[in-house]
Amino acid sequence: MRTLALAVALGSAVALAQDRPLDAHRGDTALRTPSYLLVDAATGRVLDARWDDLERPVPIGSLIKPFTALAYADTHRFTYPTITCRGSADACWLPSGHGRVGLTEAVAGSCNAYFRQLAQKTAPEALVARLQGFGMRADRGAATPAAMVGFGDALKLAPSAVIRGYLELVSRAGQPGVSPIVQGMLASARTGTGRGVGAAIGGADALVKTGTAPCSHSPRATADGYTIVIYPADRPRVVLLTQAHGRTGADTAASAGELLTSTLGAR
């Protein structure tokens, strides 16, 4: 099992794409510029960061979904269902729906309908135990079915803990139930909600998960977007967590991809 001792250190700022937020205050440069945390995948050393407080828990939206899947798998013989997502009729973010999807496709497209079904059959204790096993702490009361899909702001995790959790997840790719999640993150970078990362890094493979969560800033925007990138996919060197005020997770993926290429090009 990989264990990480993350040093809370701030590095120099890296040039970022200045995409316009959905409704953030245009005059506030600090809010327009995404926050990020870049960590060495092997050592856990912080390589660069721009984040006010790496230990302050924030809602992370759909970044919770891989851990919801594993909590479900714990009591379902590590097998996952196949469902039909009908879009708005199933409260999914994609109005037309994702169609027939299994777990890998659901992770790649961050399908709310799929994870709603998993959440309805997953006990809060199961999710809390899974999160703790991956170095993240959460209260049982916050692990509601809605929170397991990434809705609302009841369930909050520290950015540093999210980095630890995802690195641990990828390190367990050979364990039951994990491989379809990792394959979904790979597909996300190619054709899913994280394709903004894939477009930025060209033909190289990365593992990506996106999320859209209630805004944690003041003044508040419609949402905050999150993207986590583990690169490269086969032998991870770095992991990057990006948060963008007033944007969706899919929008944030483009900024994460540009930040990743800028950072790697400077090293």
MOKARA-V286451 format. One record per pair of residues at least 4 apart in sequence whose ideal C-beta (glycine too) atoms are under 8 Angstrom apart, sorted by the first residue. I is the first residue (numbers start at 1). J is the second residue. Records with the same first field share a line. If there is no record, write none. Layout:
BEGIN
I = J, J
END
This chain:
BEGIN
1 = 168, 171, 172
2 = 167, 168, 171
3 = 135
4 = 39, 44, 135, 163, 164, 167, 168
5 = 44
6 = 39, 44, 46, 54, 160, 163, 164
7 = 44, 45, 46
8 = 46, 54, 55, 160
9 = 46, 49
10 = 46, 49, 50, 51
11 = 38, 46, 47, 48, 49, 50
12 = 48
13 = 50
14 = 36, 48, 50, 259, 262, 263, 266
15 = 262
16 = 33, 34, 36, 255, 258, 259, 262
17 = 254, 255, 258, 259
18 = 32, 33
19 = 244, 247, 251, 254, 255
20 = 26, 32
21 = 26, 31, 32, 221, 244, 245, 246, 247
22 = 221, 222, 223, 246, 247, 248
23 = 221, 222, 246
24 = 28, 31, 32, 217, 219, 221, 245, 246
25 = 31, 219
26 = 32
28 = 32
29 = 33
31 = 217, 221, 245, 246
32 = 245
33 = 50
34 = 50, 242, 243, 244, 245, 252, 255, 256, 259
35 = 50, 51, 52, 242, 243, 244
36 = 48, 49, 50, 51, 240, 241, 242, 243, 256, 259
37 = 46, 49, 51, 54, 159, 160, 163, 240, 241
38 = 46, 47, 48, 49, 238, 239, 240, 259, 263
39 = 44, 45, 46, 47, 163, 167, 238, 239, 240
40 = 44, 45, 46, 47, 237, 238
41 = 167, 230, 236, 237, 238, 239
42 = 236, 237
44 = 164, 167
47 = 238, 263
48 = 263
49 = 54
51 = 159, 243
52 = 56
54 = 158, 159, 160
55 = 158, 159, 160
56 = 158, 159
57 = 156, 157, 158
58 = 156, 157, 158, 159, 213, 216, 224, 243
59 = 152, 153, 154, 155, 156, 213, 214, 216, 224
60 = 64, 150, 155, 156, 157, 162, 211, 213, 226
61 = 150, 211, 212, 213, 223, 224, 226, 249
62 = 110, 112, 115, 149, 150, 209, 210, 211, 212, 249
63 = 150, 162, 209, 210, 211, 226, 228
64 = 68, 147, 148, 149, 150, 155, 157, 211
65 = 69, 106, 107, 110, 115, 148, 149, 150, 209, 211
66 = 70, 107, 166, 169, 181, 184, 185, 209
67 = 71, 127, 130, 131, 134, 136, 165, 169
68 = 72, 115, 118, 119, 122, 127, 148, 149
69 = 73, 80, 103, 107, 115, 118, 177, 180, 181
70 = 74, 130, 177, 178, 181
71 = 122, 123, 126, 127, 129, 130, 148
72 = 76, 80, 118, 119, 121, 122, 126
73 = 77, 78, 79, 80, 176, 177
74 = 78, 126, 129, 130, 177
75 = 121, 122, 123, 126
76 = 80, 121
78 = 176, 177
80 = 102, 103, 118, 177, 180
81 = 102, 117, 118
82 = 100, 101, 102
83 = 100, 101, 113, 114, 117
84 = 97, 99, 100, 101
85 = 90, 92, 94, 97, 98, 99, 101, 106, 111, 113, 114
86 = 90, 92, 97, 113
87 = 92, 94, 95, 96, 97, 98, 113
88 = 92, 95, 97
89 = 97
90 = 97, 112, 113, 116
91 = 112, 113, 116
92 = 97, 98, 111, 112, 113
93 = 110, 112, 212
94 = 98, 109, 111
97 = 113
98 = 105, 106, 109, 111, 113, 114
101 = 105, 106, 109, 111, 114
102 = 106, 180
103 = 107, 114, 180, 181, 184
104 = 108, 180, 181, 183, 184, 187
105 = 109, 111, 184, 187
106 = 110, 111, 114, 115, 184
107 = 180, 181, 183, 184, 185, 187, 188, 192, 209
108 = 184, 185, 187, 188, 191, 192, 193, 194
109 = 188, 192, 193
110 = 188, 192, 193, 209, 210, 211, 249
111 = 115
112 = 116, 149, 150
113 = 117
114 = 118
115 = 119, 148, 149, 150
116 = 120, 145, 149
117 = 121
118 = 122, 148
119 = 145, 146, 148, 149
120 = 145
122 = 126, 127, 145, 148
123 = 127
124 = 128, 140, 141, 143, 144
125 = 129, 140, 143
126 = 130
127 = 131, 138, 143, 148
128 = 132, 138, 139, 140, 143
129 = 133
130 = 134
131 = 136, 137, 138, 157, 165
132 = 136, 137, 138
134 = 164, 165, 168, 169
135 = 161, 164, 165, 168
136 = 157, 158, 161, 162, 164, 165
137 = 157, 161
138 = 142, 143, 155, 156, 157
139 = 143
141 = 154
142 = 147, 154, 155, 156
143 = 147, 148, 155
144 = 148, 152, 154, 155
145 = 149
146 = 151, 152, 154
147 = 151, 152, 154, 155
150 = 211, 212, 213
152 = 214
153 = 213, 214, 216
157 = 161, 162, 165
158 = 162
159 = 163, 241, 243
160 = 164
161 = 165
162 = 166, 228, 241
163 = 167, 228, 239, 241
164 = 168
165 = 169
166 = 170, 209, 228, 230, 239
167 = 171, 230, 236, 239
168 = 172
169 = 178, 181, 182
170 = 182, 207, 230, 236
172 = 178
173 = 178, 179, 182
174 = 178, 179
177 = 181
178 = 182
179 = 183
180 = 184
181 = 185
182 = 186, 207
183 = 187
184 = 188, 192
185 = 189, 194, 207, 208, 209, 230
186 = 190, 205, 206, 207, 233
187 = 191, 192
188 = 192, 193, 194, 195, 207, 208, 209, 210
189 = 194, 195, 197, 198, 205, 206, 207, 208, 229, 233
190 = 195, 198, 205
191 = 195, 198
192 = 208
193 = 210, 249, 250, 253
194 = 198, 206, 208, 209, 210, 227, 229, 250, 253
195 = 199, 253
196 = 200, 227, 250, 251, 252, 253, 254, 255, 256, 257
197 = 201, 206, 208, 227, 229, 253, 254, 256, 257, 260
198 = 206, 208, 257
199 = 254, 257
200 = 254, 256, 257, 258, 260, 261
201 = 206, 231, 257, 260, 261
204 = 231, 232
205 = 232, 233, 234
206 = 229, 230, 231, 232, 233, 260
207 = 229, 230, 231, 233, 236
208 = 227, 228, 229, 230, 253, 256
209 = 227, 228
210 = 225, 226, 227, 248, 249, 250, 252, 253
211 = 225, 226, 227, 249
212 = 223, 224, 225, 226, 248, 249, 250
213 = 223, 224, 226
214 = 223, 224
215 = 220, 221, 222, 223, 224, 245, 246
216 = 224
217 = 221, 224, 245
221 = 245, 246
222 = 246
223 = 246, 247, 248
224 = 243, 244, 245, 246, 247
225 = 243, 244, 247, 248, 249, 250, 251, 252
226 = 241, 242, 243, 244, 249, 252
227 = 240, 241, 242, 249, 252, 253, 255, 256
228 = 239, 240, 241, 242
229 = 239, 240, 241, 242, 256, 257, 260
230 = 236, 238, 239
231 = 236, 237, 238, 239, 240, 260, 264
232 = 236, 237
238 = 260, 263, 264
240 = 256, 259, 260, 263
242 = 252, 255, 256, 259
243 = 252
244 = 251, 252, 255
247 = 251, 252, 255
248 = 252
249 = 253
251 = 255
252 = 256
253 = 257
254 = 258
255 = 259
256 = 260
257 = 261
258 = 262
259 = 263
260 = 264
261 = 265
262 = 266
263 = 267
END
